[in-house]
Amino acid sequence: MKAMKSADIRKLAPEEIRSKISDARDELMKLRFQQVTGQLTDTSHLNVLRKDIARMETILAEMLKTVAVEGEK
């Protein structure tokens, strides 16, 4: 699994980012189940996925804040 870069995330629309966050959370849940049952061999995917989710949420919050500030003007 390859980590998403911030520049790539910023090119997406907010709806696309929300969709990717949802997909990543689903995948994270599946990986956690695999880890608990002993099926997961490479646990580094968990950390990569968690950081991707945090990165996407941060960028989405920045986008929404920017839109709100511009809307006040």
MOPAC internal coordinates of N, CA, C and O (Angstrom, degrees):
PM7 1SCF
backbone

  N    0.0000 0     0.00 0     0.00 0    0    0    0
  C    1.4493 1     0.00 0     0.00 0    1    0    0
  C    1.5165 1   109.30 1     0.00 0    2    1    0
  O    1.2310 1   121.14 1   -44.53 1    3    2    1
  N    1.2951 1   115.43 1   135.47 1    3    2    1
  C    1.4573 1   121.20 1  -178.53 1    5    3    2
  C    1.5279 1   109.17 1  -106.64 1    6    5    3
  O    1.2310 1   120.47 1   -45.44 1    7    6    5
  N    1.3159 1   116.71 1   134.56 1    7    6    5
  C    1.4591 1   121.34 1   179.66 1    9    7    6
  C    1.5224 1   110.35 1   -70.29 1   10    9    7
  O    1.2310 1   121.00 1   -36.44 1   11   10    9
  N    1.3172 1   115.69 1   143.56 1   11   10    9
  C    1.4657 1   120.69 1   177.13 1   13   11   10
  C    1.5233 1   108.74 1   -78.09 1   14   13   11
  O    1.2310 1   121.04 1   -38.55 1   15   14   13
  N    1.3089 1   115.61 1   141.45 1   15   14   13
  C    1.4550 1   120.32 1   178.35 1   17   15   14
  C    1.5234 1   109.45 1   -90.09 1   18   17   15
  O    1.2310 1   121.00 1   -29.16 1   19   18   17
  N    1.3199 1   115.70 1   150.84 1   19   18   17
  C    1.4616 1   121.23 1  -178.76 1   21   19   18
  C    1.5279 1   111.72 1   -59.36 1   22   21   19
  O    1.2310 1   120.47 1   139.81 1   23   22   21
  N    1.3129 1   116.71 1   -40.19 1   23   22   21
  C    1.4675 1   120.49 1  -179.07 1   25   23   22
  C    1.5226 1   110.99 1   -62.55 1   26   25   23
  O    1.2310 1   120.33 1   141.74 1   27   26   25
  N    1.3288 1   116.98 1   -38.26 1   27   26   25
  C    1.4622 1   120.60 1   178.49 1   29   27   26
  C    1.5236 1   111.23 1   -67.44 1   30   29   27
  O    1.2310 1   120.54 1   141.58 1   31   30   29
  N    1.3236 1   116.57 1   -38.42 1   31   30   29
  C    1.4609 1   120.83 1  -179.69 1   33   31   30
  C    1.5252 1   110.28 1   -67.68 1   34   33   31
  O    1.2310 1   120.23 1   140.10 1   35   34   33
  N    1.3196 1   117.17 1   -39.90 1   35   34   33
  C    1.4690 1   121.15 1  -178.26 1   37   35   34
  C    1.5232 1   112.44 1   -64.74 1   38   37   35
  O    1.2310 1   120.02 1   157.25 1   39   38   37
  N    1.3248 1   117.57 1   -22.75 1   39   38   37
  C    1.4668 1   121.09 1   178.94 1   41   39   38
  C    1.5276 1   111.90 1   -76.09 1   42   41   39
  O    1.2310 1   119.89 1   164.72 1   43   42   41
  N    1.3292 1   117.81 1   -15.28 1   43   42   41
  C    1.4598 1   121.94 1  -176.38 1   45   43   42
  C    1.5274 1   111.11 1   -85.00 1   46   45   43
  O    1.2310 1   121.34 1   -24.05 1   47   46   45
  N    1.3215 1   115.05 1   155.95 1   47   46   45
  C    1.4673 1   121.21 1   174.31 1   49   47   46
  C    1.5274 1   108.18 1   -77.22 1   50   49   47
  O    1.2310 1   119.87 1   -25.46 1   51   50   49
  N    1.3369 1   117.86 1   154.54 1   51   50   49
  C    1.4692 1   120.19 1   179.79 1   53   51   50
  C    1.5331 1   113.82 1   -54.41 1   54   53   51
  O    1.2310 1   120.06 1   143.18 1   55   54   53
  N    1.3196 1   117.50 1   -36.82 1   55   54   53
  C    1.4670 1   120.39 1   179.81 1   57   55   54
  C    1.5250 1   110.71 1   -65.24 1   58   57   55
  O    1.2310 1   120.90 1   141.44 1   59   58   57
  N    1.3354 1   115.89 1   -38.56 1   59   58   57
  C    1.4641 1   120.16 1   178.57 1   61   59   58
  C    1.5286 1   110.67 1   -66.63 1   62   61   59
  O    1.2310 1   120.62 1   141.19 1   63   62   61
  N    1.3157 1   116.43 1   -38.81 1   63   62   61
  C    1.4631 1   120.49 1   179.07 1   65   63   62
  C    1.5225 1   109.45 1   -64.59 1   66   65   63
  O    1.2310 1   120.18 1   135.91 1   67   66   65
  N    1.3262 1   117.26 1   -44.09 1   67   66   65
  C    1.4670 1   120.27 1   178.35 1   69   67   66
  C    1.5298 1   110.71 1   -59.38 1   70   69   67
  O    1.2310 1   120.86 1   139.22 1   71   70   69
  N    1.3240 1   115.97 1   -40.78 1   71   70   69
  C    1.4618 1   120.57 1   179.05 1   73   71   70
  C    1.5258 1   110.87 1   -64.12 1   74   73   71
  O    1.2310 1   120.59 1   136.55 1   75   74   73
  N    1.3225 1   116.48 1   -43.45 1   75   74   73
  C    1.4657 1   120.38 1   179.94 1   77   75   74
  C    1.5304 1   111.03 1   -66.52 1   78   77   75
  O    1.2310 1   120.04 1   144.14 1   79   78   77
  N    1.3300 1   117.54 1   -35.86 1   79   78   77
  C    1.4641 1   120.87 1   176.97 1   81   79   78
  C    1.5214 1   109.61 1   -63.02 1   82   81   79
  O    1.2310 1   120.68 1   134.67 1   83   82   81
  N    1.3127 1   116.30 1   -45.33 1   83   82   81
  C    1.4592 1   121.09 1   179.41 1   85   83   82
  C    1.5299 1   111.31 1   -60.87 1   86   85   83
  O    1.2310 1   120.61 1   134.58 1   87   86   85
  N    1.3211 1   116.44 1   -45.42 1   87   86   85
  C    1.4683 1   120.89 1   178.67 1   89   87   86
  C    1.5321 1   110.84 1   -62.52 1   90   89   87
  O    1.2310 1   120.54 1   138.17 1   91   90   89
  N    1.3240 1   116.58 1   -41.83 1   91   90   89
  C    1.4611 1   120.96 1  -178.95 1   93   91   90
  C    1.5273 1   110.78 1   -66.37 1   94   93   91
  O    1.2310 1   119.97 1   142.15 1   95   94   93
  N    1.3267 1   117.67 1   -37.85 1   95   94   93
  C    1.4664 1   120.71 1   178.04 1   97   95   94
  C    1.5220 1   110.88 1   -66.00 1   98   97   95
  O    1.2310 1   120.43 1   140.29 1   99   98   97
  N    1.3346 1   116.78 1   -39.71 1   99   98   97
  C    1.4630 1   120.42 1   176.40 1  101   99   98
  C    1.5303 1   110.73 1   -61.64 1  102  101   99
  O    1.2310 1   121.01 1   135.26 1  103  102  101
  N    1.3233 1   115.68 1   -44.74 1  103  102  101
  C    1.4585 1   119.97 1   179.83 1  105  103  102
  C    1.5256 1   111.08 1   -64.86 1  106  105  103
  O    1.2310 1   120.58 1   140.81 1  107  106  105
  N    1.3402 1   116.49 1   -39.19 1  107  106  105
  C    1.4570 1   120.83 1   178.49 1  109  107  106
  C    1.5260 1   110.42 1   -61.96 1  110  109  107
  O    1.2310 1   120.26 1   138.49 1  111  110  109
  N    1.3233 1   117.12 1   -41.51 1  111  110  109
  C    1.4605 1   121.23 1   178.76 1  113  111  110
  C    1.5335 1   110.39 1   -62.34 1  114  113  111
  O    1.2310 1   120.30 1   137.65 1  115  114  113
  N    1.3335 1   117.04 1   -42.35 1  115  114  113
  C    1.4661 1   120.90 1   178.86 1  117  115  114
  C    1.5222 1   111.11 1   -64.13 1  118  117  115
  O    1.2310 1   120.79 1   139.54 1  119  118  117
  N    1.3386 1   116.09 1   -40.46 1  119  118  117
  C    1.4604 1   119.45 1   179.05 1  121  119  118
  C    1.5303 1   111.27 1   -66.52 1  122  121  119
  O    1.2310 1   120.28 1   143.20 1  123  122  121
  N    1.3217 1   117.08 1   -36.80 1  123  122  121
  C    1.4675 1   120.01 1   177.95 1  125  123  122
  C    1.5222 1   110.71 1   -63.69 1  126  125  123
  O    1.2310 1   120.46 1   138.31 1  127  126  125
  N    1.3423 1   116.72 1   -41.69 1  127  126  125
  C    1.4604 1   120.02 1   177.18 1  129  127  126
  C    1.5190 1   110.60 1   -62.45 1  130  129  127
  O    1.2310 1   120.49 1   138.62 1  131  130  129
  N    1.3309 1   116.66 1   -41.38 1  131  130  129
  C    1.4597 1   120.17 1   178.61 1  133  131  130
  C    1.5276 1   110.97 1   -63.37 1  134  133  131
  O    1.2310 1   120.83 1   143.05 1  135  134  133
  N    1.3252 1   116.03 1   -36.95 1  135  134  133
  C    1.4571 1   119.60 1   179.66 1  137  135  134
  C    1.5289 1   110.77 1   -66.66 1  138  137  135
  O    1.2310 1   120.59 1   137.20 1  139  138  137
  N    1.3161 1   116.48 1   -42.80 1  139  138  137
  C    1.4593 1   120.85 1  -178.70 1  141  139  138
  C    1.5320 1   110.88 1   -65.29 1  142  141  139
  O    1.2310 1   120.69 1   141.91 1  143  142  141
  N    1.3267 1   116.29 1   -38.09 1  143  142  141
  C    1.4661 1   119.60 1  -178.78 1  145  143  142
  C    1.5227 1   112.45 1   -83.80 1  146  145  143
  O    1.2310 1   119.82 1   177.33 1  147  146  145
  N    1.3218 1   117.94 1    -2.67 1  147  146  145
  C    1.4534 1   121.77 1   177.26 1  149  147  146
  C    1.5200 1   114.43 1    83.49 1  150  149  147
  O    1.2310 1   119.67 1  -167.24 1  151  150  149
  N    1.3190 1   118.23 1    12.76 1  151  150  149
  C    1.4616 1   121.81 1  -178.61 1  153  151  150
  C    1.5280 1   112.60 1   -88.80 1  154  153  151
  O    1.2310 1   119.98 1   161.33 1  155  154  153
  N    1.3125 1   117.65 1   -18.67 1  155  154  153
  C    1.4552 1   121.56 1  -176.82 1  157  155  154
  C    1.5265 1   110.05 1   -85.17 1  158  157  155
  O    1.2310 1   120.92 1   -58.75 1  159  158  157
  N    1.3308 1   115.84 1   121.25 1  159  158  157
  C    1.4625 1   119.06 1  -179.01 1  161  159  158
  C    1.5249 1   111.87 1   -97.14 1  162  161  159
  O    1.2310 1   119.75 1   146.07 1  163  162  161
  N    1.3178 1   118.09 1   -33.93 1  163  162  161
  C    1.4646 1   121.42 1  -178.06 1  165  163  162
  C    1.5302 1   109.03 1  -109.56 1  166  165  163
  O    1.2310 1   120.84 1   -82.84 1  167  166  165
  N    1.3117 1   116.01 1    97.16 1  167  166  165
  C    1.4607 1   120.58 1  -175.28 1  169  167  166
  C    1.5253 1   112.91 1   -78.75 1  170  169  167
  O    1.2310 1   119.95 1   173.76 1  171  170  169
  N    1.3214 1   117.70 1    -6.24 1  171  170  169
  C    1.4623 1   119.56 1   179.70 1  173  171  170
  C    1.5299 1   111.53 1   -65.63 1  174  173  171
  O    1.2310 1   120.16 1   157.47 1  175  174  173
  N    1.3305 1   117.30 1   -22.53 1  175  174  173
  C    1.4647 1   120.68 1   177.68 1  177  175  174
  C    1.5316 1   111.30 1   -61.38 1  178  177  175
  O    1.2310 1   120.44 1   147.58 1  179  178  177
  N    1.3182 1   116.76 1   -32.42 1  179  178  177
  C    1.4637 1   120.19 1   179.22 1  181  179  178
  C    1.5271 1   110.90 1   -61.90 1  182  181  179
  O    1.2310 1   120.49 1   132.52 1  183  182  181
  N    1.3256 1   116.67 1   -47.48 1  183  182  181
  C    1.4649 1   120.73 1  -179.15 1  185  183  182
  C    1.5206 1   111.83 1   -65.86 1  186  185  183
  O    1.2310 1   120.46 1   137.96 1  187  186  185
  N    1.3267 1   116.73 1   -42.04 1  187  186  185
  C    1.4623 1   120.78 1   179.64 1  189  187  186
  C    1.5241 1   109.80 1   -61.42 1  190  189  187
  O    1.2310 1   120.71 1   135.28 1  191  190  189
  N    1.3139 1   116.24 1   -44.72 1  191  190  189
  C    1.4594 1   120.91 1  -178.17 1  193  191  190
  C    1.5270 1   111.52 1   -66.59 1  194  193  191
  O    1.2310 1   120.49 1   138.47 1  195  194  193
  N    1.3348 1   116.68 1   -41.53 1  195  194  193
  C    1.4641 1   119.57 1   178.79 1  197  195  194
  C    1.5266 1   110.83 1   -62.30 1  198  197  195
  O    1.2310 1   120.48 1   138.43 1  199  198  197
  N    1.3167 1   116.68 1   -41.57 1  199  198  197
  C    1.4631 1   120.28 1   179.94 1  201  199  198
  C    1.5268 1   111.55 1   -68.86 1  202  201  199
  O    1.2310 1   120.25 1   143.94 1  203  202  201
  N    1.3350 1   117.13 1   -36.06 1  203  202  201
  C    1.4633 1   120.71 1   176.07 1  205  203  202
  C    1.5249 1   110.83 1   -62.27 1  206  205  203
  O    1.2310 1   120.86 1   135.96 1  207  206  205
  N    1.3322 1   115.96 1   -44.04 1  207  206  205
  C    1.4653 1   120.13 1   179.75 1  209  207  206
  C    1.5270 1   109.76 1   -61.83 1  210  209  207
  O    1.2310 1   120.35 1   133.77 1  211  210  209
  N    1.3149 1   116.94 1   -46.23 1  211  210  209
  C    1.4709 1   120.79 1   179.57 1  213  211  210
  C    1.5229 1   110.99 1   -61.59 1  214  213  211
  O    1.2310 1   120.41 1   138.37 1  215  214  213
  N    1.3359 1   116.82 1   -41.63 1  215  214  213
  C    1.4667 1   121.36 1   179.60 1  217  215  214
  C    1.5253 1   110.29 1   -62.44 1  218  217  215
  O    1.2310 1   120.43 1   134.83 1  219  218  217
  N    1.3356 1   116.78 1   -45.17 1  219  218  217
  C    1.4624 1   120.15 1  -179.31 1  221  219  218
  C    1.5207 1   111.62 1   -65.91 1  222  221  219
  O    1.2310 1   120.39 1   139.12 1  223  222  221
  N    1.3433 1   116.87 1   -40.88 1  223  222  221
  C    1.4627 1   119.73 1   178.85 1  225  223  222
  C    1.5289 1   111.63 1   -64.40 1  226  225  223
  O    1.2310 1   120.26 1   141.08 1  227  226  225
  N    1.3158 1   117.11 1   -38.92 1  227  226  225
  C    1.4610 1   121.34 1   179.11 1  229  227  226
  C    1.5243 1   111.22 1   -64.83 1  230  229  227
  O    1.2310 1   120.64 1   134.23 1  231  230  229
  N    1.3169 1   116.38 1   -45.77 1  231  230  229
  C    1.4647 1   120.39 1  -179.59 1  233  231  230
  C    1.5242 1   110.46 1   -66.43 1  234  233  231
  O    1.2310 1   120.22 1   140.82 1  235  234  233
  N    1.3314 1   117.19 1   -39.18 1  235  234  233
  C    1.4634 1   120.86 1   177.72 1  237  235  234
  C    1.5290 1   110.31 1   -62.49 1  238  237  235
  O    1.2310 1   120.12 1   137.66 1  239  238  237
  N    1.3210 1   117.38 1   -42.34 1  239  238  237
  C    1.4652 1   120.96 1   178.68 1  241  239  238
  C    1.5240 1   110.70 1   -63.62 1  242  241  239
  O    1.2310 1   120.33 1   140.25 1  243  242  241
  N    1.3314 1   116.98 1   -39.75 1  243  242  241
  C    1.4680 1   120.58 1   177.31 1  245  243  242
  C    1.5200 1   110.89 1   -62.40 1  246  245  243
  O    1.2310 1   120.98 1   136.91 1  247  246  245
  N    1.3370 1   115.73 1   -43.09 1  247  246  245
  C    1.4723 1   120.15 1   179.66 1  249  247  246
  C    1.5231 1   111.01 1   -62.10 1  250  249  247
  O    1.2310 1   120.83 1   134.17 1  251  250  249
  N    1.3195 1   116.02 1   -45.83 1  251  250  249
  C    1.4603 1   120.00 1  -178.37 1  253  251  250
  C    1.5242 1   111.15 1   -66.65 1  254  253  251
  O    1.2310 1   120.17 1   143.63 1  255  254  253
  N    1.3304 1   117.28 1   -36.37 1  255  254  253
  C    1.4631 1   120.79 1   177.76 1  257  255  254
  C    1.5200 1   110.20 1   -66.18 1  258  257  255
  O    1.2310 1   120.18 1   138.84 1  259  258  257
  N    1.3156 1   117.26 1   -41.16 1  259  258  257
  C    1.4581 1   121.69 1   179.24 1  261  259  258
  C    1.5308 1   110.46 1   -62.72 1  262  261  259
  O    1.2310 1   120.56 1   136.85 1  263  262  261
  N    1.3172 1   116.54 1   -43.15 1  263  262  261
  C    1.4614 1   121.30 1   179.61 1  265  263  262
  C    1.5259 1   109.77 1   -64.43 1  266  265  263
  O    1.2310 1   119.80 1   139.68 1  267  266  265
  N    1.3190 1   117.99 1   -40.32 1  267  266  265
  C    1.4640 1   121.60 1  -179.62 1  269  267  266
  C    1.5286 1   110.93 1   -66.27 1  270  269  267
  O    1.2310 1   120.21 1   138.45 1  271  270  269
  N    1.3295 1   117.20 1   -41.55 1  271  270  269
  C    1.4621 1   121.10 1  -179.60 1  273  271  270
  C    1.5319 1   110.05 1   -67.26 1  274  273  271
  O    1.2310 1   120.26 1   138.16 1  275  274  273
  N    1.3266 1   117.10 1   -41.84 1  275  274  273
  C    1.4578 1   119.55 1   178.45 1  277  275  274
  C    1.5136 1   111.77 1   -67.97 1  278  277  275
  O    1.2310 1   120.35 1   151.59 1  279  278  277
  N    1.3225 1   116.93 1   -28.41 1  279  278  277
  C    1.4655 1   120.79 1   178.77 1  281  279  278
  C    1.5162 1   112.18 1   -71.68 1  282  281  279
  O    1.2310 1   120.39 1   154.76 1  283  282  281
  N    1.3273 1   116.86 1   -25.24 1  283  282  281
  C    1.4747 1   120.90 1   179.39 1  285  283  282
  C    1.5089 1   112.86 1   -76.03 1  286  285  283
  O    1.2310 1   120.47 1   160.25 1  287  286  285
  N    1.3158 1   116.71 1   -19.75 1  287  286  285
  C    1.4612 1   119.85 1  -176.34 1  289  287  286
  C    1.5027 1   111.52 1   -77.95 1  290  289  287
  O    1.2310 1   120.10 1   180.00 1  291  290  289

